[in-house]
Amino acid sequence: VQALRISAVRWSTRLRMSLPQRPLVRRLAWRYIAALVFAGLAHSAWKRAAENELGLVHFPIPHVECRGQVVHPDALCGHRGKGRRPALRASAAAAAAAEAGAGSTEVDPLEAWAVQTERDKDYEELLRGGFRREKLFSFFLCRPWDIVERVAQIWDVGVPVWQAWKDPNVRDDRAELLKKGLQRLGPIFVKVGQTLAQRPDVVGEEAAEALKTMQSKNQPFDDEVAHRIIMEDLQHKGPIAPGLCPRGCDPKVPHLFASFSPKPIAAASLGQVYKARTHDGLDIAVKVQRPGVARQVSCDWVVWFLVLKLQRLVTGSVNDFAKVADGVASGVFLELDYHVEGRNQEDFLREHRWLGFVTSPAWIKKYTGPHGSCRVLSSEWADGSDFGDLSPRARRRAVRLAAEACLVQLMITGFVHADPHEGNLKYTRDGRICFLDFGLMDRVSPRIMEGFAEGIRSVVAKNWTQLALSMQVIEFSPTPPRKNLRPGATRPEYADCSFEEFVEALAEELGQDADAQARFGSMAAALKRLSGRYLMLTPPYVVLLTRTFVTLEGIAAQFDPGFNIYKTALPITLRRLLSPRTALARAAFRDQVLTQGGEVKWSELETLVGSSDSSSDEGSQAEDAGFDLFEGLDEGEQAASGFQPLEGLLGSSDGRLLRRLAYDVDISKLLTHLVSPDARTWRRKASAWFAEQLDVVRVARGLLRAHPSHVEDPEVLKLRRHWAQRQRRALGFLVQSQWRRTRWRNLPINALAVAVFLVSVVVGAQLLLVRRFFLRCRGASRALAGGVARVAAAVWHRMPGRRRGEEAQMPLAFTASPVTATSQ
């Protein structure tokens, strides 16, 4: 087997050079590949014993005897440049470790780690500088057995798990088998398990609970190895903390930290986290990268790339899923660079601080490893509660805030956290959502942001024509649409079809599916069914975004079954549609809401903003009907409000189109329309807003929710003051501009229109407040009656001398429905 592998490597360069020209060489190449696969599969069977004996995290490279010395196969390869001597030293060290461990039952973790580090040095160099396909291909051309062995390992682990999953007799153990199998296969598969943990509708409740431990309680590596990595990266030779002096440290050197946790607080796919305290008294989180991940991540990319290319070759698919694998690999490669993660952490906080309810820990550069080879990342310690530890009402609020934060990332800022599982989200004491782990991030272009916003609004409005246009903008559907002439066949055949036909098929597929109109995952499943009849594209960016929202929906489904991600997104889509960034979208929006003469297109404007208000009105009425002044004052539910779609927009850089529209509008025609019968809807909206400002009960609730522990971020306050100042300036400029344009020409008519409009708004607000008062009185009386009935029922059951069977004679009023704890 070894001789066959060595000879195959020696001839690989010649075969690659002559493969396209000679049929004979092509046949020899197929034999060479078959022999290589056989060699890898045969060798992987007995190699696991040596792997376990050495205590290595990942599969070792075998060594051969050549001219009286132990030689690594890389040394016999035609690979030039760096890597030949380190590989030779690694093989010698591995052989020495194997001989030393042959007579002992315990392996020194530091020695095994040193062997593995030396062996994987070429892979660490490979990942520096980010993902480059050509560099990876040239690297693995001399190491084909690594890929074959990785395929064999995936097969060896995956087949038993798949068989156990399909066997109805082993349902009790299959969740644990799935978790252990994914952990054995490494970080990429662990991330798949973290996503599946949030989807009990896919893998079942039992498997989801088992996989949740992979989010923060994955299998850790040896603490002694982590301590050595910290000492090397931070260039410290003394003890790490009092009472923590690893082997080889100088006890005379001052301690690195004032305190350091003896065991990791959390262990994830690519690293594990310790809690430390600096000499300044600052609590920090120290994340240490898992040894050997560079080899597995790079090998996994090659395996997935080849599998997806083979799938495209067999099925003749138009979609090149290998580009999707490139996008995922690029994100994971950047995740291994802790300096990139630290910069992402700073950028995320800077770009989302203005929301007020989103935060993240600061990056501590002093306790982070060197640039280019960093394996230690330190950041401020984030105090907060897991979503599962909150009260039900606080959980619902936390889920809503997390969803709003992720939707803002998708449609407003374009900087998306692609790994928002429960282990990376905390609910702080002051009511904010704290995001953790910024290695896997994604950037979304303005065109895609605007396309998603328009698509979400189209789903809520059931405007399937506009949804089809949005799908073409975000590259989910080709232009023109293409129909599959051979549905169900392995190799489809596509031909152009009319846009109207595609819209009808889209309406047929989504119009009757209520789940697809409420959940992103169900929408993806519906589009997958539609892809059997029409060509659906898969852009490279979609995998990380799908992972974000599938994970988020899974969290919401556990804590708030009635959660609708599309209705939650409506205020955010409104802000995005009112502030387009691309020139094409700005021109289209202006043509949609304003004529060339400056007259507002009221029907289009009402369609644009109407759907975002209906759900809030319904929610306000339901809240008034079940009135409770102290509702929502549970622990953890105080502090920041959610997303405000128009807050600071007019004075911000995104509001330049709104300022231009306000400058171009014909103010006389605008005021005349506002007092006409056609503007009844807009006067209602203005009255509802004014009533909200005058509502004493809601103001009292806001004051009661204010908590002493909540301290507003000074940066947020400064930013909001700046926005308010710019907004006042913008309003002053617009008023002056309109006054200079009209002067005394239409002053009486405009003044009369303003007076009529204000009177109608004030009267409407007063009527709304009276209606709310009666609704609240009715709700409070019902709650009080229910509470009295409950107390009376409890007293009735405890009455002495009551005979058995008298429960049937209990007064009907005593059987009232349950009420809230506050009413009781």
Secondary structure, DSSP 8 states (H G I E B T S, - for coil): -HHHHHHHHHHHHHHHHHTTT-HHHHHHHHHHHHHHHHHHHHHHHHHHHHHHHHT-SS-----EEETTEEE-HHHHS---STTHHHHHHHHHHHHHHHHHHTT-S---HHHHHHHHHHHTHHHHHHHTTS--HHHHHHHHTT-HHHHHHHHHHHHHHHHHHHHHHH-GGGTTTHHHHHHHHHHHH-HHHHHHHHHHTT-HHHH-HHHHHHHHHHHHB-----HHHHHHHHHHHTT--S-SBTTB--TT--TTS--S-SEE-SS-SEE-SSEEEEEEE-TTS-EEEEEEE-TTHHHHHHHHHHHHHHHHHHHHHHH--SS-HHHHHHHHHHHHHHHT-HHHHHHHHHHHHHHHGGGSSEE---B-GGGS--TTS--EEEEE----B-GGGS-HHHHHHHHHHHHHHHHHIIIII-EEES---GGGEEE-TTS-EEE---SSEEE--HHHHHHHHHHHHHHHHT-HHHHHHHHHHTTSS-SS-EEESSTT-SS--EEE--HHHHHHHHHHHHHT-TTTTT-HHHHHHHHHHHTTTB-----TTHHHHHHHHHHHHHHHHHH-TT--HHHHHHHHHHHHHHS--SHHHHHHHHHHHB-TTS-B-HHHHHHHHHHHHHHHHHHHHHHHHT--TTTT-STT--S-----TTTTTTTSGGGHHHHHHHHHS-HHHHHHHHTSGGGHHHHHHHHHHHHHHH-HHHHHHHHHH--TT----HHHHHHHHHHHHHHHHHHHHHHHHHHHHHTTTTHHHHHHHHHHHHHHHHHHHHHHHHHHHHHHHHHHHHHHHHHHHHHHHHHHHT-TT--TTGGGGS-GGGG-----TTT-
